Amino acid sequence: MSTAATADASSSGDTTEGSVRLLTLQSEDGEVFEVKETIATQSVTIKGMVDDDCATSTIPVCNVTGRTLAMVIEWWNKHEIGAVSNEKELKEWESQFDTIDDKSDRDDVYDLLMAANYLNIPTLLDCCTSAVAEAIKGKSTDEMREFFDIKSDFDEKEEDALRKENQWAFEN
Amino acid sequence: MSTKVIKRKKKLDRLSNLPEPIIFHIHSLTNTKYAVQTCVLSKKWRHHWTHIHILNFDFSSFSRRAALGKFVLRILRHRKPFNLQRLRFHYGYSSSKPPPYIKKIFKHAISHDVKELETELYELPPCVTGVKL
């Protein structure tokens, strides 16, 4: 099976496919996905629901759009034990998530970060956090403000004073 | 919802609005110098860097060795006293003679229960025992 994600599948709760139990996840914008339980439990949040027997009906994934949830499921599929033959192949595949080249990549990483945080998926959270850290690296204050759309609420005097106070961090 | 938020995707500062633990983790993953530099971005960012749980000192981001020393000592003084997950101290060359402030760094790391230590220095202060190197 190439992907466990099926949009607009049955929303009647958990079903089985062969001997594998399927969970039904619903994104914030109403998209429904059926995912193998063995895959979805890479999410600590979902695993907790399964363990507590609370995953018998459709699981709403709040604040995560269908587009992002599809990416998360793709992540789970690749990280399923045996999905890729070696660590190198997995790292190569992950590299599409761990670099932020433009603002569109940046927004995808934010979406994935929020999803990984809500669903508690440590591997995805680590990858996206590293991507942001890497994007910060070497940027000047103005470049950071521009790239991340951060608006300064310091007046010029305050900023100058702060720079002076932390001069040791701005020295080359 | 009756009040509709006007979508200005390009100007939305989502980084500042990420959950704080994520921001602290992002800081911990960067060179500590870059983490501290974010203090001038906006008022919200002013003290974020003090929550770092990984110290990553890299001499290659300083042109003067003395500047690194000054930087390191300030960080130790100003960071919140959380336990340290990792200390990385990259002095730029394998010197048998560690810089004079090295003792303070390792003492700080050990007193904050550091789990991992990474350095290319050969000669470490005697206080470094029982730490995963």
Boltz contact constraints between the chains, C-beta under 6 A:
constraints:
  - contact:
      token1: [A, 110]
      token2: [B, 14]
      max_distance: 6.0
  - contact:
      token1: [A, 129]
      token2: [B, 25]
      max_distance: 6.0
  - contact:
      token1: [A, 129]
      token2: [B, 26]
      max_distance: 6.0
  - contact:
      token1: [A, 130]
      token2: [B, 29]
      max_distance: 6.0
  - contact:
      token1: [A, 132]
      token2: [B, 26]
      max_distance: 6.0
  - contact:
      token1: [A, 133]
      token2: [B, 26]
      max_distance: 6.0
  - contact:
      token1: [A, 133]
      token2: [B, 29]
      max_distance: 6.0
  - contact:
      token1: [A, 133]
      token2: [B, 30]
      max_distance: 6.0
  - contact:
      token1: [A, 136]
      token2: [B, 30]
      max_distance: 6.0
  - contact:
      token1: [A, 136]
      token2: [B, 34]
      max_distance: 6.0
  - contact:
      token1: [A, 137]
      token2: [B, 34]
      max_distance: 6.0
  - contact:
      token1: [A, 141]
      token2: [B, 40]
      max_distance: 6.0
  - contact:
      token1: [A, 148]
      token2: [B, 15]
      max_distance: 6.0
  - contact:
      token1: [A, 149]
      token2: [B, 11]
      max_distance: 6.0
  - contact:
      token1: [A, 149]
      token2: [B, 13]
      max_distance: 6.0
  - contact:
      token1: [A, 150]
      token2: [B, 13]
      max_distance: 6.0
  - contact:
      token1: [A, 150]
      token2: [B, 16]
      max_distance: 6.0
  - contact:
      token1: [A, 150]
      token2: [B, 41]
      max_distance: 6.0
  - contact:
      token1: [A, 150]
      token2: [B, 42]
      max_distance: 6.0
  - contact:
      token1: [A, 152]
      token2: [B, 42]
      max_distance: 6.0
  - contact:
      token1: [A, 153]
      token2: [B, 42]
      max_distance: 6.0
  - contact:
      token1: [A, 153]
      token2: [B, 43]
      max_distance: 6.0
  - contact:
      token1: [A, 159]
      token2: [B, 40]
      max_distance: 6.0
  - contact:
      token1: [A, 162]
      token2: [B, 40]
      max_distance: 6.0
  - contact:
      token1: [A, 163]
      token2: [B, 40]
      max_distance: 6.0
  - contact:
      token1: [A, 166]
      token2: [B, 39]
      max_distance: 6.0
  - contact:
      token1: [A, 168]
      token2: [B, 70]
      max_distance: 6.0
  - contact:
      token1: [A, 168]
      token2: [B, 71]
      max_distance: 6.0
  - contact:
      token1: [A, 168]
      token2: [B, 74]
      max_distance: 6.0
  - contact:
      token1: [A, 169]
      token2: [B, 33]
      max_distance: 6.0
  - contact:
      token1: [A, 169]
      token2: [B, 36]
      max_distance: 6.0
  - contact:
      token1: [A, 169]
      token2: [B, 37]
      max_distance: 6.0
  - contact:
      token1: [A, 171]
      token2: [B, 67]
      max_distance: 6.0
  - contact:
      token1: [A, 172]
      token2: [B, 63]
      max_distance: 6.0
